[in-house]
Amino acid sequence: MNASLPPPRASALDLASFPEGIRALIIGASGGIGQAFVQVLQAHPRCGEVVGLHRRSMPRLDLDDEASIASAADALHGGGKFHLIIHAAGVLHTEGFMPEKKLGDLGYAQLEAIFRINTFGPGLVLRHFGPMLDAGRGVLAVLSAKVGSIEDNRLGGWYSYRASKAALNMLLKTASIEVLRSHPQAVLASLHPGTVNTRLSQPFKGGQIGRAAPDAARDMLGVLNRLTPADSGGFFAYSGERLPW
């Protein structure tokens, strides 16, 4: 199925596909987009509770620490199911490295660091938090990137980042097939946020060409609102466009 989602019905954020009193979980809530998801959801009249997890939250969740992911899930397990789980954390560059421009830039340390945060950590999030989706209306989304599309790759470069997001998409797609067996109404999706004015994009003129993080969060929440179980396992842009693998 290659069709994109229908456009939103109105300019205001519509979350009508979720029940009143939405219970939401944002992983990576200390980042620019993660914070925006928390703020937008907290301000929405249909939302009853928003839980944000990050390295300094209680419970603590560090994607570079496998035990902390399991521990955070255990700590939240007794509080009830979530209607919406969004994994918003990721890394493109650090003080120690920037995206590779050529094969000669590839190195084991950078590849491992990128994959630990962009792929391995989210994979464990799927493992530990997927079962916490509400059986009626449960949506779990991971923030991927259009540059992780193999079919759409026409410029090259950014080796580890591209590969880590392509691998994340595969984990999400595979998990969606398994989750369907126990949660037939669940929706799992990869989301491309576009260029957003955050620390991740600023070295690449994000402040000049990117959207504000709250705008990006509203766009993506609008997409999630329109997803149905038939869309589970799909890769979508913030506009609702279905992206190629």
C-alpha positions in Angstrom: 0.0 0.0 0.0 1.7 3.2 -1.2 -1.1 5.8 -0.6 -0.4 8.6 1.8 -2.8 9.5 4.6 -5.6 11.9 4.1 -4.9 15.5 5.1 -5.9 16.6 8.6 -9.5 17.9 8.8 -8.6 21.1 10.6 -5.7 23.3 11.6 -6.2 22.6 15.3 -4.6 19.4 16.6 -7.1 16.6 16.2 -6.6 13.6 18.6 -10.2 12.4 18.3 -9.2 8.8 17.4 -7.8 8.5 21.0 -10.1 8.2 24.0 -10.7 11.0 26.5 -8.0 11.0 29.1 -5.1 10.0 26.8 -2.3 8.4 28.7 1.0 9.2 26.8 4.6 8.3 27.3 7.5 10.2 25.7 10.9 8.6 25.7 13.7 11.1 25.1 11.7 13.9 26.7 14.7 16.1 27.5 15.5 16.7 23.8 14.0 19.4 21.7 11.3 17.4 19.9 10.7 15.2 23.0 10.1 18.3 25.1 7.7 19.6 22.5 5.7 16.4 22.4 5.3 16.6 26.2 4.2 20.3 26.1 1.8 19.9 23.2 0.2 16.9 24.8 -0.1 18.4 28.2 -1.9 21.3 26.7 -4.4 19.2 24.8 -7.9 18.8 26.4 -8.1 15.1 25.5 -4.8 14.2 27.3 -5.1 13.0 30.9 -1.4 12.1 31.7 2.0 12.6 30.0 5.0 10.7 31.3 8.4 11.8 30.1 11.5 9.6 30.4 15.2 10.6 29.8 18.6 10.2 31.5 17.7 12.3 34.4 14.1 11.4 34.9 12.6 9.3 37.7 12.6 6.5 36.6 15.7 7.0 34.7 16.1 5.8 31.1 19.4 5.9 29.3 19.5 4.3 25.8 23.2 3.5 26.3 22.3 1.5 29.4 20.3 -1.7 28.7 19.4 -2.3 32.4 17.9 1.2 32.7 15.4 0.6 29.9 14.1 -2.6 31.5 14.0 -0.9 34.9 12.1 2.1 33.7 9.5 -0.2 32.1 9.2 -2.2 35.2 8.7 1.0 37.3 5.8 2.1 35.0 4.2 -1.3 34.5 1.7 -1.0 37.4 0.4 2.4 36.4 -1.7 1.1 33.5 -1.5 0.9 29.8 -0.6 3.8 27.4 -2.6 4.9 24.5 0.4 6.7 22.9 4.1 5.9 23.2 6.6 8.0 21.3 10.3 7.3 21.1 11.8 10.7 20.3 15.5 10.3 21.1 18.3 10.0 18.6 21.8 11.2 17.7 23.3 12.5 14.5 26.5 14.1 15.8 28.4 14.7 19.1 31.3 16.9 20.2 33.5 14.1 19.0 32.2 13.4 15.5 30.1 14.7 12.7 28.3 12.6 10.0 30.7 10.9 7.6 31.0 12.4 4.1 32.9 9.5 2.5 33.9 5.9 3.1 37.3 7.0 4.4 35.6 8.6 7.4 34.0 5.3 8.6 35.2 4.1 12.0 34.1 1.5 14.4 33.7 3.8 17.4 31.3 6.2 15.6 29.3 3.4 14.0 28.8 1.7 17.3 27.9 5.0 19.1 25.3 5.9 16.5 23.8 2.4 16.4 23.6 2.1 20.2 21.4 5.2 20.5 19.5 5.2 17.2 18.9 1.4 16.8 19.8 -0.8 19.7 18.3 1.4 22.4 15.0 1.8 20.5 14.9 -1.9 19.8 14.9 -2.5 23.5 12.3 0.1 24.0 10.1 -1.8 21.6 10.8 -5.0 23.6 10.0 -3.5 27.0 7.4 -0.9 26.3 5.5 -2.5 23.4 3.5 -4.7 25.7 2.3 -1.6 27.6 0.1 -0.4 24.7 -3.6 -0.1 25.4 -5.5 -3.0 23.8 -8.2 -0.7 22.5 -6.3 2.2 20.9 -2.6 1.9 21.3 -0.1 3.7 19.0 3.7 3.4 19.3 5.9 5.6 17.2 9.7 5.9 16.7 11.4 8.9 15.2 13.2 7.8 12.2 14.5 9.9 9.3 13.9 10.1 5.5 17.6 9.7 5.0 17.2 6.2 6.4 15.2 5.3 3.2 17.3 3.0 1.0 15.2 3.7 -2.0 15.3 7.5 -1.5 19.1 7.7 -1.0 20.4 9.7 -3.9 23.1 11.8 -2.3 25.2 9.3 -0.3 27.2 10.3 2.8 26.0 10.2 6.4 26.8 6.5 6.5 26.2 5.5 10.1 23.2 7.7 10.6 21.5 6.5 7.4 22.2 2.9 8.2 21.1 3.2 11.9 17.7 4.6 10.8 17.3 2.0 8.1 17.9 -0.7 10.7 15.5 1.0 13.1 12.8 0.9 10.4 13.4 -2.9 10.1 13.1 -3.4 13.8 9.8 -1.4 13.9 8.4 -3.3 10.9 9.3 -6.6 12.4 7.9 -5.7 15.8 4.6 -4.6 14.2 4.1 -8.1 12.9 4.6 -9.7 16.3 2.6 -7.1 18.2 -0.3 -7.7 15.9 -0.8 -11.2 17.3 -1.5 -10.0 20.8 -2.7 -6.4 20.1 -4.7 -6.6 16.8 -5.7 -2.9 17.2 -2.2 -1.6 17.8 -0.4 0.7 15.5 3.4 0.8 15.3 5.0 3.5 13.0 8.2 5.1 12.0 8.0 8.9 11.7 10.2 11.4 9.7 9.9 14.7 11.6 11.5 16.8 8.8 14.1 19.5 9.5 13.4 20.8 13.0 15.2 23.6 14.8 16.9 21.6 17.5 20.5 20.8 18.6 20.5 17.9 16.2 19.9 20.0 13.1 21.5 23.3 14.0 25.0 22.5 12.6 23.3 22.0 9.2 21.4 25.3 9.1 18.5 23.9 11.0 17.9 27.3 12.7 17.4 28.9 9.3 15.4 26.2 7.4 13.9 24.1 10.2 10.4 24.3 11.8 9.9 25.0 15.5 9.8 21.9 17.6 6.2 22.4 18.8 5.0 22.7 15.2 6.8 19.5 14.3 5.3 17.7 17.3 1.8 18.9 16.3 2.3 17.7 12.7 3.4 14.2 13.8 0.7 13.9 16.4 -1.8 14.7 13.7 -0.4 11.9 11.5 -0.6 9.4 14.5 -4.2 10.4 15.1 -5.0 9.3 11.5 -3.2 6.0 11.5 -5.2 2.8 11.7 -4.2 -0.8 12.4 -3.9 -1.3 8.6 -1.1 1.3 8.6 0.9 -0.5 11.3 4.5 -1.1 10.4 4.6 1.9 8.0 7.0 4.7 7.5 5.5 8.2 7.4 6.6 11.8 7.0 5.2 14.5 9.2 3.0 15.5 6.3 1.3 12.1 6.3 3.2 11.0 3.1 4.0 7.3 3.2 7.8 7.0 2.6 9.6 4.3 0.7 11.8 1.8 2.5 
